[in-house]
Amino acid sequence: MGSTSSAAREAARPATTGRRGAVVAALMLSMALAALDSTIVSTAVPQIVGDLGGFSVFSWLFSGYLLAVTVTLPVYGKLSDTFGRKPVLVVGSVVFLLGSLLCALAWNMEALIAFRVVQGLGGGALQGTVQTLAADLYPLKDRPKIQSKLSTVWAVSAVAGPGLGGALAAYADWRWIFLVNLPIGAVALWLIVRHLHEPERETVAHARVDWAGALAVFACGGVLLAALVQGGVAWPWLSAPSLALFGTGLALVAVVVLVERRAAEPIIPGWVWRRRTIAAVNLALGALGLLMVAPTVFLPTYAQGVLGLAPVAAGFVLSVWTLSWPISAALSQHVYRRIGFRNTAMLGIGAAALILFAFPFLPYPGQAWQPTLLMLLLGAALGLFQLPLIVGVQSTVGWAERGTTTASVLFCRQTGQTIGAALFGAVANGVLAARLGGASDLDSVTRALDSGSAPEATRRAIADAVHAVYLGASCAAALAFLVLLFLAPRKFPVLGD
């Protein structure tokens, strides 16, 4: 009874003290930095390449950052459970800002790519620790408020990123894309240092860091994600480099399992996958990352190539889901308090599957309001799906396991996006090649669209390719529904606040 009561008190006690409003402001600024940096570079690529050269490798500006963020999430999650959220967030913020400064000082493309990786090493700490602290700061009944705020910040920043990057590159200099992070990050860092105070923990003195496991996870994730990101782009899927990377990655998976089974405090503990609730949420949000590729990557091309919209208007068609997603997420608490976390998430992902499945049945060429309406509905459905799962799974663990749990969820979602980009890119390219006699792919189609119009055959090929991708995304949504139905418990084992 004594140990049970102690564990309950440990799980229930507040993890932070200080001025909560100031800490929340810091979290929102940190989230904005992480979201902006995922998209702000995209529209400045011509200026960057014109200044530094390196056109053949510029895609690693995005891939390198993505790889570093993804593979460090589990490491930072475990470290935050071991040493506390504040030191991990402070160190991550410093690394991110150092990477931003180095990016602004880059002298060639290779240096810029290396410094983007440094940024990603800090970005992993920002993404995972911010979400964990949000759960630490608020009891279960109030967590939808902070999560909806963070969702809004992420959505607005992600949509505003390309426009801001283009404006800075056109009217100032592309280096300001990275320099603008410094004042924002400095304010967030000061607020965290000044106002976030975590209680002393006895276990910190006896903590042991599984550095071997961290290195193995980093190497394994980096190799496998590099194979997925570059496969079918830099080299064919069945080429020697692709097979070598996948073979090395699978060998490193075995190394990770061996190292983690022997570690006293593993970076990826086995309970993450042995507990039904966490395993189900991980798989479901991995499917979410997979299906999100369809609208975020392929809808703008559809809007320009099939509907004939200008780039700004095409961006609006995509951005409308950032309006409905946070609103739906904020209102989801009224649903899951009545029918539970699992059933609410199933309702949201079931609706999302139907909406994605409806996309291929839009008339050709159609009107802009039709995909816009579907995106508005899709945002509402996904807000009803994601937030209950994140709030629910964070509420099933105590403070000492929350960082690891949150990081595993975000890791699976990021990995799903990487797999989705590779998978759906191959599907779209295959359909385009079949419709256009093998003479085109997505890149050449996009270049043709830059001229302002595309031939009728190309427009129909784009429509068919995007329809195939949306059908695949609807299958991913259906998979998430089935995972929740058969794997997740009907009632999440929520701990008391």
C-alpha positions as CSV (number, residue, x, y, z in Angstrom):
1,M,0.0,0.0,0.0
2,G,2.9,2.3,0.8
3,S,4.5,1.9,-2.6
4,T,1.2,2.3,-4.4
5,S,0.4,5.5,-2.5
6,S,3.8,6.9,-3.3
7,A,3.5,6.1,-7.0
8,A,0.1,7.7,-7.0
9,R,1.4,10.8,-5.4
10,E,4.4,10.9,-7.8
11,A,2.0,10.6,-10.8
12,A,-0.4,13.2,-9.4
13,R,1.8,16.0,-8.1
14,P,2.4,19.1,-10.0
15,A,5.5,19.0,-12.2
16,T,6.1,22.7,-12.5
17,T,5.7,25.9,-10.5
18,G,6.1,29.5,-11.3
19,R,4.2,31.8,-13.6
20,R,2.2,29.5,-15.8
21,G,1.1,32.2,-18.2
22,A,4.8,33.1,-19.0
23,V,5.7,29.5,-19.4
24,V,2.8,28.9,-21.8
25,A,3.9,32.0,-23.8
26,A,7.4,30.4,-24.1
27,L,5.9,27.1,-25.2
28,M,3.9,28.8,-27.9
29,L,6.9,30.7,-29.1
30,S,9.0,27.5,-29.2
31,M,6.3,25.7,-31.1
32,A,6.1,28.5,-33.6
33,L,9.9,28.2,-34.2
34,A,9.6,24.5,-34.8
35,A,6.7,24.8,-37.1
36,L,8.1,27.7,-39.1
37,D,11.4,26.0,-39.6
38,S,9.7,23.1,-41.3
39,T,8.3,25.2,-44.1
40,I,10.0,28.7,-44.2
41,V,13.0,27.5,-46.3
42,S,10.9,26.1,-49.1
43,T,10.1,29.3,-51.0
44,A,13.7,30.7,-50.7
45,V,15.4,27.8,-52.4
46,P,16.0,29.6,-55.7
47,Q,17.8,32.5,-53.8
48,I,19.8,30.1,-51.7
49,V,20.9,28.0,-54.7
50,G,21.7,31.1,-56.6
51,D,24.0,32.4,-53.8
52,L,25.6,29.1,-52.6
53,G,25.1,26.7,-55.6
54,G,24.6,23.0,-54.8
55,F,21.3,22.5,-56.7
56,S,21.9,18.7,-56.9
57,V,21.8,18.4,-53.1
58,F,19.5,21.2,-51.9
59,S,16.7,18.7,-51.0
60,W,18.9,17.7,-48.0
61,L,18.1,21.2,-46.5
62,F,14.7,19.6,-45.7
63,S,15.7,15.9,-45.4
64,G,18.6,16.6,-43.0
65,Y,16.4,18.7,-40.7
66,L,13.6,16.1,-40.8
67,L,16.0,13.2,-40.0
68,A,17.6,15.0,-37.1
69,V,14.2,16.0,-35.5
70,T,12.7,12.5,-35.9
71,V,15.6,10.4,-34.6
72,T,16.2,12.6,-31.6
73,L,12.6,12.6,-30.3
74,P,12.9,9.4,-28.4
75,V,16.3,10.4,-26.9
76,Y,15.0,13.8,-25.7
77,G,11.8,12.1,-24.3
78,K,13.8,9.8,-22.1
79,L,16.2,12.6,-21.0
80,S,13.3,14.8,-20.0
81,D,11.9,12.0,-17.8
82,T,15.3,11.5,-16.3
83,F,16.6,15.0,-15.7
84,G,13.4,17.1,-16.0
85,R,11.8,19.1,-18.8
86,K,13.6,22.4,-18.2
87,P,17.2,21.4,-18.8
88,V,16.2,19.5,-21.9
89,L,14.2,22.4,-23.3
90,V,16.9,24.9,-22.5
91,V,19.7,22.8,-24.1
92,G,17.5,22.1,-27.1
93,S,16.7,25.8,-27.5
94,V,20.4,26.8,-27.3
95,V,21.3,24.1,-29.9
96,F,18.5,25.3,-32.2
97,L,19.5,28.9,-32.0
98,L,23.1,28.0,-32.5
99,G,22.1,26.1,-35.6
100,S,20.1,29.0,-36.9
101,L,23.0,31.4,-36.5
102,L,25.4,29.0,-38.2
103,C,22.9,28.6,-41.1
104,A,22.8,32.4,-41.6
105,L,26.7,32.3,-41.8
106,A,26.9,29.3,-44.2
107,W,29.4,29.8,-47.0
108,N,28.3,26.9,-49.2
109,M,25.5,24.4,-49.6
110,E,27.3,21.6,-47.8
111,A,27.9,23.8,-44.7
112,L,24.2,25.0,-44.8
113,I,23.0,21.3,-44.9
114,A,25.3,20.5,-41.9
115,F,24.0,23.4,-39.9
116,R,20.4,22.5,-40.8
117,V,21.1,19.1,-39.1
118,V,22.3,21.0,-36.0
119,Q,19.1,22.9,-36.1
120,G,17.2,19.7,-36.3
121,L,19.1,18.3,-33.3
122,G,17.6,21.2,-31.3
123,G,14.2,21.1,-33.0
124,G,13.6,17.5,-31.7
125,A,13.9,18.9,-28.1
126,L,11.5,21.7,-28.9
127,Q,8.7,19.5,-30.4
128,G,8.7,16.8,-27.8
129,T,9.4,18.7,-24.6
130,V,6.8,21.4,-25.5
131,Q,4.1,18.8,-25.8
132,T,5.2,17.1,-22.6
133,L,5.3,20.3,-20.6
134,A,1.8,21.2,-21.8
135,A,0.5,18.1,-20.1
136,D,2.6,18.8,-17.0
137,L,1.2,22.3,-16.6
138,Y,-2.5,21.5,-16.8
139,P,-4.8,18.9,-15.2
140,L,-6.7,16.6,-17.5
141,K,-9.8,18.7,-17.7
142,D,-7.8,21.8,-18.9
143,R,-5.4,20.1,-21.3
144,P,-7.6,20.6,-24.4
145,K,-7.1,24.4,-23.9
146,I,-3.4,24.4,-24.1
147,Q,-3.3,21.7,-26.8
148,S,-5.7,23.7,-29.0
149,K,-3.5,26.8,-28.5
150,L,-0.4,24.8,-29.6
151,S,-2.4,23.3,-32.5
152,T,-3.3,26.8,-33.6
153,V,0.2,28.1,-33.3
154,W,1.5,25.1,-35.3
155,A,-1.1,25.5,-38.0
156,V,-0.7,29.2,-38.5
157,S,3.1,29.0,-38.4
158,A,3.2,26.1,-40.9
159,V,0.9,28.0,-43.4
160,A,2.7,31.4,-42.9
161,G,6.1,29.9,-43.3
162,P,6.4,29.7,-47.1
163,G,5.0,33.2,-47.5
164,L,7.3,34.7,-44.9
165,G,10.3,32.9,-46.3
166,G,9.5,34.2,-49.8
167,A,9.1,37.7,-48.6
168,L,12.4,37.7,-46.6
169,A,14.3,36.2,-49.6
170,A,12.8,38.7,-52.1
171,Y,13.0,41.9,-50.1
172,A,15.8,41.3,-47.6
173,D,18.2,38.3,-47.8
174,W,17.6,34.6,-47.4
175,R,19.9,34.6,-44.4
176,W,17.2,36.5,-42.5
177,I,15.1,33.3,-42.7
178,F,17.4,31.9,-40.0
179,L,18.3,35.2,-38.2
180,V,14.7,35.9,-37.4
181,N,14.7,32.8,-35.1
182,L,17.2,34.4,-32.8
183,P,15.1,37.2,-31.1
184,I,12.0,34.9,-30.9
185,G,14.0,32.0,-29.5
186,A,15.9,34.3,-27.1
187,V,12.6,35.6,-25.6
188,A,11.2,32.0,-25.3
189,L,14.5,30.9,-23.7
190,W,14.5,33.7,-21.2
191,L,10.9,33.0,-20.2
192,I,11.7,29.3,-19.6
193,V,14.8,30.1,-17.5
194,R,13.1,32.8,-15.5
195,H,9.7,31.3,-14.9
196,L,9.7,27.5,-15.2
197,H,10.6,25.8,-11.9
198,E,10.5,22.1,-11.5
199,P,10.6,20.4,-8.1
200,E,13.7,18.5,-7.0
201,R,13.5,14.7,-7.7
202,E,15.4,12.1,-5.7
203,T,15.8,9.8,-8.7
204,V,17.9,12.3,-10.6
205,A,20.9,11.7,-8.4
206,H,20.9,8.0,-9.3
207,A,19.9,8.4,-13.0
208,R,21.9,6.6,-15.6
209,V,21.8,7.6,-19.2
210,D,21.7,4.9,-21.9
211,W,24.1,6.7,-24.2
212,A,24.8,3.5,-26.2
213,G,21.1,3.1,-26.8
214,A,20.8,6.8,-27.8
215,L,23.6,6.4,-30.3
216,A,22.1,3.1,-31.7
217,V,18.6,4.7,-32.0
218,F,20.0,7.8,-33.8
219,A,22.1,5.7,-36.2
220,C,19.2,3.3,-37.0
221,G,16.6,6.0,-37.4
222,G,19.0,8.1,-39.5
223,V,19.8,5.3,-41.9
224,L,16.3,4.0,-42.4
225,L,14.8,7.5,-42.8
226,A,17.5,8.5,-45.2
227,A,16.7,5.4,-47.3
228,L,13.0,6.4,-47.3
229,V,13.6,10.1,-48.1
230,Q,16.1,9.5,-50.9
231,G,14.8,6.3,-52.3
232,G,13.1,6.9,-55.7
233,V,14.6,10.4,-55.7
234,A,18.3,10.3,-55.6
235,W,18.5,6.7,-56.8
236,P,16.0,4.0,-57.8
237,W,14.3,1.9,-55.1
238,L,16.0,-1.3,-56.1
239,S,19.4,0.2,-56.7
240,A,22.6,-0.7,-54.7
241,P,22.5,2.4,-52.5
242,S,18.9,1.9,-51.6
243,L,19.3,-1.8,-50.8
244,A,22.5,-1.1,-48.9
245,L,20.8,1.6,-46.7
246,F,17.8,-0.7,-46.0
247,G,20.0,-3.6,-45.2
248,T,22.2,-1.5,-42.9
249,G,19.0,-0.1,-41.2
250,L,17.6,-3.6,-40.5
251,A,20.9,-4.7,-39.0
252,L,20.9,-1.6,-36.8
253,V,17.3,-2.5,-35.7
254,A,18.7,-5.7,-34.3
255,V,21.5,-3.7,-32.6
256,V,18.9,-1.4,-31.0
257,V,16.9,-4.3,-29.7
258,L,20.0,-6.0,-28.2
259,V,21.3,-2.8,-26.6
260,E,18.0,-1.7,-25.2
261,R,17.2,-5.1,-23.7
262,R,20.5,-5.0,-21.7
263,A,20.2,-1.3,-20.7
264,A,19.1,-0.5,-17.1
265,E,17.3,2.7,-18.3
266,P,16.6,2.2,-22.1
267,I,15.9,5.1,-24.4
268,I,13.0,3.2,-25.9
269,P,11.7,1.0,-23.0
270,G,9.7,-2.1,-23.9
271,W,6.6,-0.9,-22.0
272,V,6.0,1.7,-24.7
273,W,4.9,-1.2,-27.0
274,R,3.6,-3.6,-24.3
275,R,0.9,-1.3,-23.1
276,R,-2.1,-1.5,-25.3
277,T,-3.1,2.1,-25.0
278,I,0.3,3.6,-25.9
279,A,0.9,1.0,-28.7
280,A,-2.5,1.7,-30.3
281,V,-2.0,5.5,-30.1
282,N,1.5,5.2,-31.6
283,L,0.2,3.2,-34.6
284,A,-2.9,5.4,-35.1
285,L,-0.9,8.6,-35.1
286,G,1.7,6.9,-37.4
287,A,-1.2,6.4,-39.8
288,L,-2.2,10.1,-39.3
289,G,1.3,11.2,-40.4
290,L,0.9,8.9,-43.5
291,L,-2.4,10.3,-44.6
292,M,-1.4,14.0,-44.0
293,V,1.0,13.7,-46.9
294,A,-1.9,13.7,-49.4
295,P,-3.2,17.2,-48.8
296,T,0.0,18.9,-47.6
297,V,2.1,17.7,-50.5
298,F,-0.2,17.0,-53.4
299,L,-3.2,19.3,-53.0
300,P,-1.4,22.5,-54.0
301,T,-0.3,20.8,-57.3
302,Y,-3.9,19.7,-57.9
303,A,-5.2,23.2,-57.2
304,Q,-2.8,24.8,-59.7
305,G,-2.7,22.1,-62.4
306,V,-6.3,20.9,-62.4
307,L,-8.2,23.9,-61.1
308,G,-5.9,26.5,-62.7
309,L,-5.5,28.5,-59.5
310,A,-2.6,30.9,-58.8
311,P,-0.1,29.8,-56.2
312,V,-1.6,32.1,-53.5
313,A,-5.2,30.8,-54.1
314,A,-3.9,27.2,-54.2
315,G,-2.3,27.8,-50.8
316,F,-5.6,29.0,-49.5
317,V,-7.3,25.8,-50.5
318,L,-4.9,23.9,-48.3
319,S,-4.8,26.4,-45.5
320,V,-8.5,26.3,-44.6
321,W,-8.0,23.1,-42.6
322,T,-5.9,25.1,-40.2
323,L,-9.1,27.0,-39.4
324,S,-11.3,24.0,-38.5
325,W,-8.6,21.7,-37.0
326,P,-7.9,23.9,-33.8
327,I,-11.6,24.7,-33.3
328,S,-12.5,21.0,-33.5
329,A,-9.7,20.1,-31.2
330,A,-10.8,22.6,-28.6
331,L,-14.4,21.3,-28.8
332,S,-13.4,17.7,-28.7
333,Q,-13.3,17.7,-24.9
334,H,-17.1,17.9,-24.8
335,V,-17.3,14.7,-26.9
336,Y,-14.7,12.6,-25.2
337,R,-16.0,13.4,-21.8
338,R,-19.3,11.7,-22.9
339,I,-18.1,8.8,-25.1
340,G,-14.4,8.4,-24.2
341,F,-11.1,9.0,-25.8
342,R,-11.1,6.0,-28.1
343,N,-14.7,6.4,-29.4
344,T,-14.1,10.2,-30.1
345,A,-10.9,9.4,-32.0
346,M,-12.7,6.7,-34.0
347,L,-15.5,9.1,-34.8
348,G,-12.9,11.6,-36.1
349,I,-10.8,9.2,-38.2
350,G,-13.9,7.5,-39.6
351,A,-15.2,10.8,-40.8
352,A,-11.7,11.6,-42.2
353,A,-11.6,8.3,-44.1
354,L,-15.0,9.1,-45.8
355,I,-13.8,12.7,-46.7
356,L,-10.6,11.4,-48.2
357,F,-12.4,8.7,-50.1
358,A,-14.8,11.4,-51.5
359,F,-12.0,13.4,-53.0
360,P,-11.5,11.2,-56.2
361,F,-15.3,11.6,-56.9
362,L,-15.0,15.4,-57.3
363,P,-16.1,16.5,-60.9
364,Y,-13.4,17.2,-63.4
365,P,-12.1,19.9,-63.6
366,G,-14.5,21.1,-60.8
367,Q,-14.7,24.4,-58.8
368,A,-12.3,25.6,-56.1
369,W,-14.9,25.6,-53.4
370,Q,-15.3,21.8,-53.7
371,P,-11.8,20.7,-52.5
372,T,-11.9,23.7,-50.1
373,L,-15.0,22.4,-48.4
374,L,-13.5,18.9,-48.2
375,M,-10.3,20.4,-46.5
376,L,-12.5,22.3,-44.1
377,L,-14.3,19.1,-43.1
378,L,-11.0,17.1,-43.0
379,G,-9.5,19.6,-40.5
380,A,-12.5,19.2,-38.3
381,A,-12.4,15.4,-38.4
382,L,-8.6,15.3,-37.7
383,G,-9.0,17.7,-34.8
384,L,-11.5,15.3,-33.3
385,F,-9.1,12.5,-33.8
386,Q,-5.6,13.7,-32.8
387,L,-6.2,15.7,-29.7
388,P,-8.2,13.1,-27.7
389,L,-5.5,10.5,-28.4
390,I,-2.6,12.8,-27.3
391,V,-4.5,14.0,-24.2
392,G,-5.7,10.5,-23.4
393,V,-2.3,8.8,-23.7
394,Q,-0.5,11.5,-21.7
395,S,-3.1,11.0,-19.0
396,T,-2.4,7.3,-18.6
397,V,1.2,7.8,-17.4
398,G,2.8,9.7,-14.5
399,W,5.4,12.4,-14.7
400,A,8.4,10.0,-14.9
401,E,7.0,8.3,-18.1
402,R,5.2,11.2,-19.8
403,G,8.2,12.5,-21.8
404,T,9.0,9.1,-23.2
405,T,5.3,8.4,-24.0
406,T,4.9,11.8,-25.7
407,A,8.1,11.4,-27.7
408,S,7.1,7.9,-28.9
409,V,3.8,9.3,-30.2
410,L,5.5,12.2,-32.0
411,F,8.2,9.9,-33.4
412,C,5.6,7.6,-34.9
413,R,3.7,10.5,-36.5
414,Q,6.9,11.9,-38.0
415,T,7.9,8.5,-39.2
416,G,4.5,8.1,-40.8
417,Q,4.9,11.3,-42.7
418,T,8.3,10.2,-44.0
419,I,7.0,6.9,-45.1
420,G,3.9,8.6,-46.6
421,A,6.1,11.0,-48.7
422,A,8.0,8.1,-50.1
423,L,5.0,5.8,-50.7
424,F,2.6,8.4,-52.1
425,G,5.4,10.0,-54.2
426,A,6.0,6.6,-55.8
427,V,2.2,6.1,-56.4
428,A,1.8,9.6,-57.9
429,N,4.9,9.1,-60.2
430,G,3.6,5.7,-61.3
431,V,0.2,7.1,-62.3
432,L,1.7,10.1,-64.0
433,A,4.1,7.9,-65.9
434,A,1.3,5.6,-67.0
435,R,-0.9,8.5,-68.1
436,L,1.9,10.4,-69.9
437,G,3.7,7.5,-71.4
438,G,6.6,7.5,-68.9
439,A,7.7,11.0,-70.1
440,S,7.0,12.8,-66.9
441,D,7.1,12.8,-63.1
442,L,5.9,15.1,-60.4
443,D,9.0,17.4,-60.6
444,S,8.6,17.9,-64.4
445,V,4.9,18.5,-64.0
446,T,5.5,21.2,-61.4
447,R,8.0,22.9,-63.7
448,A,5.4,22.8,-66.4
449,L,2.9,24.5,-64.1
450,D,5.3,27.3,-63.5
451,S,4.6,28.5,-67.0
452,G,1.0,29.3,-65.9
453,S,-0.8,26.5,-67.8
454,A,-0.6,22.8,-68.5
455,P,-1.8,20.7,-71.5
456,E,-5.1,18.9,-71.1
457,A,-3.4,15.5,-71.0
458,T,-1.2,16.7,-68.2
459,R,-4.1,18.1,-66.2
460,R,-6.0,14.9,-66.4
461,A,-2.8,13.0,-65.4
462,I,-2.4,15.2,-62.4
463,A,-6.0,14.7,-61.4
464,D,-5.6,10.9,-61.7
465,A,-2.4,10.9,-59.7
466,V,-3.8,13.0,-56.8
467,H,-7.0,10.9,-56.8
468,A,-4.8,7.7,-56.3
469,V,-2.9,9.4,-53.5
470,Y,-6.2,10.4,-51.7
471,L,-7.5,6.8,-52.1
472,G,-4.3,5.6,-50.4
473,A,-4.8,8.2,-47.7
474,S,-8.3,7.0,-47.0
475,C,-6.9,3.5,-46.6
476,A,-4.4,4.9,-44.0
477,A,-7.4,6.5,-42.2
478,A,-9.3,3.2,-42.3
479,L,-6.2,1.4,-40.9
480,A,-6.1,3.9,-38.0
481,F,-9.8,3.2,-37.3
482,L,-9.1,-0.5,-37.2
483,V,-6.2,-0.1,-34.9
484,L,-8.3,1.8,-32.4
485,L,-11.2,-0.6,-32.8
486,F,-9.2,-3.8,-32.1
487,L,-6.1,-2.7,-30.2
488,A,-7.0,0.3,-28.0
489,P,-9.0,-0.3,-24.8
490,R,-12.5,1.0,-24.7
491,K,-11.6,3.1,-21.7
492,F,-8.2,4.6,-21.3
493,P,-6.6,3.8,-17.9
494,V,-6.4,7.4,-16.9
495,L,-4.5,8.3,-13.7
496,G,-6.0,10.8,-11.2
497,D,-4.8,14.4,-11.3
